[in-house]
Amino acid sequence: MTTSAGYDIINTKHIRPTQAGPSVKGVNHMTVKQQIVRIIEKLPGNVAVSDVIAELYFKEQVDRGLKELDNGKSISHKTAKERLAKWLK
């Protein structure tokens, strides 16, 4: 699955920032600025500013979620289903 900028959701760990944090084996050591430029370069030439912001926000949220997973902050599938069931009532 990819976003409109071609940002690969499955392989996000390969382009997340590592300059400010610990080195992760197999992770590309791109700076945040390099990552932003890479995302913007993949967008079409007639992209709206709001679309650029949405892509960058999406990337930030994915990176935050991956960092939480790396830090052991996750819940089980069963717990997630129980929480969703409560919300969807």
C-alpha positions as CSV (number, residue, x, y, z in Angstrom):
1,M,0.0,0.0,0.0
2,T,1.4,3.4,-0.9
3,T,0.3,7.0,-0.4
4,S,0.0,9.4,-3.3
5,A,3.7,10.3,-3.0
6,G,4.5,6.6,-3.4
7,Y,5.4,6.4,0.3
8,D,5.5,2.7,1.0
9,I,3.5,2.1,4.2
10,I,4.8,-1.5,4.6
11,N,8.5,-0.4,4.4
12,T,8.4,2.8,6.3
13,K,11.1,1.7,8.7
14,H,13.6,2.0,5.9
15,I,13.3,5.7,5.5
16,R,12.5,6.9,9.0
17,P,14.8,9.4,10.7
18,T,17.7,7.9,12.6
19,Q,20.0,10.9,12.9
20,A,18.5,12.0,16.2
21,G,18.0,8.5,17.6
22,P,19.8,5.2,17.9
23,S,21.0,3.5,14.8
24,V,18.8,0.6,13.7
25,K,20.2,-2.2,11.7
26,G,19.1,-2.1,8.1
27,V,17.7,1.4,8.3
28,N,18.7,4.0,5.7
29,H,20.4,6.9,7.6
30,M,18.6,9.8,5.8
31,T,18.2,13.1,7.6
32,V,14.6,14.3,8.2
33,K,15.2,17.0,5.6
34,Q,16.3,14.4,3.0
35,Q,13.2,12.3,3.8
36,I,11.0,15.4,3.3
37,V,12.7,16.3,0.0
38,R,12.3,12.6,-1.2
39,I,8.6,12.6,-0.4
40,I,8.0,16.0,-2.1
41,E,9.9,14.9,-5.2
42,K,7.6,11.9,-5.6
43,L,4.5,14.1,-5.6
44,P,3.1,15.3,-9.0
45,G,4.0,18.7,-10.2
46,N,0.6,20.2,-9.7
47,V,0.3,19.1,-6.1
48,A,-1.6,21.3,-3.6
49,V,0.2,22.5,-0.5
50,S,-2.5,20.8,1.6
51,D,-1.5,17.5,-0.1
52,V,2.1,18.0,0.8
53,I,1.2,18.7,4.4
54,A,-1.0,15.6,4.5
55,E,1.8,13.4,3.2
56,L,4.2,14.8,5.7
57,Y,1.7,14.4,8.5
58,F,1.0,10.8,7.5
59,K,4.8,10.0,7.5
60,E,5.1,11.6,11.0
61,Q,2.3,9.5,12.4
62,V,3.7,6.3,10.9
63,D,7.2,7.1,12.3
64,R,5.6,7.8,15.7
65,G,3.8,4.5,15.7
66,L,6.9,2.6,14.6
67,K,8.9,4.2,17.5
68,E,6.2,3.2,19.9
69,L,6.4,-0.4,18.7
70,D,10.2,-0.3,19.0
71,N,9.7,0.8,22.6
72,G,7.3,-2.1,23.3
73,K,4.2,0.1,23.4
74,S,1.7,-2.1,21.7
75,I,-1.5,-3.9,22.5
76,S,-2.7,-7.3,21.5
77,H,-5.0,-7.9,18.6
78,K,-7.7,-9.1,21.1
79,T,-7.4,-5.9,23.1
80,A,-7.6,-3.8,20.0
81,K,-10.8,-5.6,18.9
82,E,-12.3,-5.1,22.3
83,R,-11.6,-1.4,22.2
84,L,-12.9,-1.0,18.7
85,A,-16.1,-2.9,19.6
86,K,-16.7,-0.3,22.5
87,W,-16.1,2.6,20.1
88,L,-18.4,1.3,17.4
89,K,-21.4,0.8,19.7
